[in-house]
Amino acid sequence: MQFTSEQRLDDGVLEREFTLGEIPGILWTPGSASAPAPLILLGHPGGLHKMYPRLAARARHSAAEGFAAATIELPGSGDRPRSAAAEQARADLRRALEAGEPVDEEIVDRLVLPLVEKAVPEWQTTLDALLSLAEIGGPVGYSGGVIAIGTRLAVVEPRISAAVLFAGSFVPRAMLEEARQVTIPLHVLLQWDDKGNDRQQALDLFDAFGSKEKTLHANLGGHTGVPQFAGDAAAQFFTRHLS
């Protein structure tokens, strides 16, 4: 891991950009930490620079609760090399949505499953590097992003102790079987009127999760309309499970 820039934000949070091989990312650490901080991995749908304002706000909120936070760019997003197959699947998805047609499962599989296969090992490699830093301890949580990536990470990464998942992206049917293997505590956010999200699919996924502790926090509104109190509830969830 190579840090390429750093700045101290006005609330004292230290923000550092890094690269890990070809993977760019950002790490935020609390300004007043006197011991290694627990870590929250911040997922997002891709486009690190575009997503930066929302990611930084989430990170600063986490830092106020004593957590470090980190994010990385997804494969095929931002300045990373594009995949012709993924671009075609994305175009097919956009065409179906614009036409008001049902989204074929085959399109979702072509778009999401290769992304999960590439992104999850990259998150694990990043986690290896982050946990080697003196200022980062454990436990580790995962928050947001493409819900299929969060589901796979919850299954294969034992260092993740709890997850807040955002039901706002398409889910391949194959992920339902993986969801049954998830056992960590979950807090799932669902925007009821999210036009880009299959609500029934999100409910089916939540039902499939095998966790003994799982909470569904559903609110009216579109994809970016998550109310403040829902975000506060997610923060309290991490405070219970990671502090």
ABEGO torsion letter per residue (X at the ends): XBBABBBBBAAGBBBBBBBBEABBBBBBBBAABABBBBBBBBBBAEGAAAAAAAAAAAAAAAAAAGBBBBBBBBBGBEABBBBAAAAAAAAAAAAAAAAGBBBBAAAAAAAAAAAAAAAAAAAAAAAAAAAABAABBOBBBBBEEBAAAAAAAAAABAABABBBBBBABBBBAAAAAAAAABABBBBBBBBAABAABBAAAAAAAAAABABABBBBBBBBEBAAABBAAAAAAAAAAAAAAAX
